[in-house]
Amino acid sequence: MQSAYTMATLARSRRHVNQVSALNRTKTKFHADTGRLDGPWPGLYVTCAQYARAVSCRRAALSEEDSMYGHDLRWSLKTVQRRWSFQDTLTLWKIAEEYGFHAVYLNDHLYGDTLESWTMLAAMFSRTETVRGGTLVTSNSFRHPAILAKMTATVDVISGGRLIVGLGAGNEAAEYHAYGLDFPPPGERVRRLEESCQVLEAAWSGQPSTMSGRFYSLRDATFAPRPVQDPRPHLLLGVKGDRALRVAVRHADEWNWNRGHAPTREFLKRNARLDELCAEMGRDPASLPRGLGYRRLLAQIEAGEETFEAAVADARDCVRGGASQIVLMLGAPERQRAEIDFYRSTFIPAVREGL
């Protein structure tokens, strides 16, 4: 039975979705001076924010409908990005949307044959309608957080409220040095990460913001328009050290662990530590969802580096331990369909069957 909230949300979305669909089917014109879109009908105007919020409203209703049917475990996809062309990436997003994956994530790296992640996110969202997406994770020191805040708001408007802001402290010194970027010691990177979270939160509030931190500052800074998501975009932190986990407890909407960097038992250990920190810092542990990332699982199985049975057992253990999102990284773009078919037809059913 649908909740009163769900029924109201569905009703709201139905009032707007016909107008949104009509705009999608026809040529619309954007007026930069007024920030409006208009269609071919006299008197039909909708602001960019209204358009985006209508799409977001519909997505929220559909998401709650899914959760009522027991789809609480979210399955997502991720690319390595190196050697992935624009068309390869768009194909992935279209497939993910068709098959009902929760989200598609991009890496955030500068090296290699790699398209820039935030520019790509804007492009991907402009060509899809329902699938969520984001970075897993953005390296904090690549961009000043005030600039990143403006980028996130813009991309969230483009997406209609589908953006997930994945953020981490940064961990590859060689990449920073190659591009002339400072790579501070671990403690400073964590402190910078926390200040960046504070800048993002201030920017997303919609209020003029002033703050004076050790690394970043704002002075009566305004950020408009606001993101579509209310109260803010979903902030996911991919961190592992104790100091960084405290930052997650204070600021994150979700925490993610990359299984490729450590054994599964480390996820369970860090997950338990998050519960302890939540209790210590006065946050309900249930309010901080946990996620787990697999790195090119099919290739590892084929190479004998991993067994299918062990991967399935690990995933079940992590879900029982609290993981509510599993992110599956893909390898070479020419193999993406085979990998997605393996996940959909073999791996995911096996994991769900044992839960």
Steps between C-alpha positions, in 0.01 A plus 500: 500500500637841404572750775325836507835662421546281192148564373543876540837492327362296211208740462737796494724335245209408273388863493844603375627203299267559203638849461856372537440222245356750256808718539723199438316413179509848348756763426538732795690824517709613793504872577825585676372841611201360688618147573185358338414229254207553266326262263295549184178578686397856597525558871677172584810589700695302755817606676802273489462435873130410461582265215774331700290475815214339305735230373646457850150473650412220261823318580435526875158345457632215289786438742262467793281265297806280438596496869153372592564196286809413702766650273703636789838373372620742234715373212713751311765502227830683466756550223877522519463784243841446344447426130124545539376730224200730528289252304619203710399684817165610360425141397569388857267764648224405255538130587504575873184706464325231295588223748412701811840537664502752783791713376802525272821638649808650336854510630666838542851483356714722280748249367460262207262512206219635718214744447446746786243360740279801587469611139401143415242489780326806359495340156374164628218654701389705200454177300325288766187537710491274806833341595695673776871564470805667642867470578653220704681694610600858416849574625448790738817693422446502122253792529435781745181404690325827409545416131395142566188627678400698191570199279288268715205738500519540123522126436218430746276744310595339168423155643168595657627400843687177420853596603701312763804697618772248581797660672831375639819645644719395205748214503730488196807718559652433155192640327505819706870553438469433127246781462670748731253459787590498867462167675493574875560244776203278596393705801483821299311329217235389751475850647462644152229244427303609805525867409388417146192326641427815701533718188267270304243501779511878522466536125211255474309683776408780263602763756785752467796329665801616693754265651866520582676168505865409508497408130182644347295810567182672376395863544131574444510247217172426324427184303197510273316315373484240773523130414171329419530243777355620826657559744817423300667257258588158638853523644693172495844484660748231397739498795658241727725643775363572845530879467331489160222275631423771756459743211254256344299480822482879519420573136423201276169366377673171412836328543670278240780245525704393195552126530782519246722673756457256789338167593130479580574452872631857495158621384339322794760640738461858373124461492496399867728794578252735330229370732723573801578850376133571433415400857788708635408807294125482549389384156260215431707236313194416288512853357836430332460240220803291404619391156754256359688515170627204295788554257469326158364185656438300182856559376638391837294181494611421144864561596473267801561785745153455655242224511135557426397323819729713718381822338136404558568401861687827562215705358246319718716554809527871426126538441428317826756730661318811384585573134198636314676583172736285294694671222633280220792642303531419132825454309557543127216681321472234230409246768240705684198309369653164592587627848157650561335179379717301742400724790129501413457135414751330730663704777212713627246213511753283685560768762130572550410132519708451812371800692 
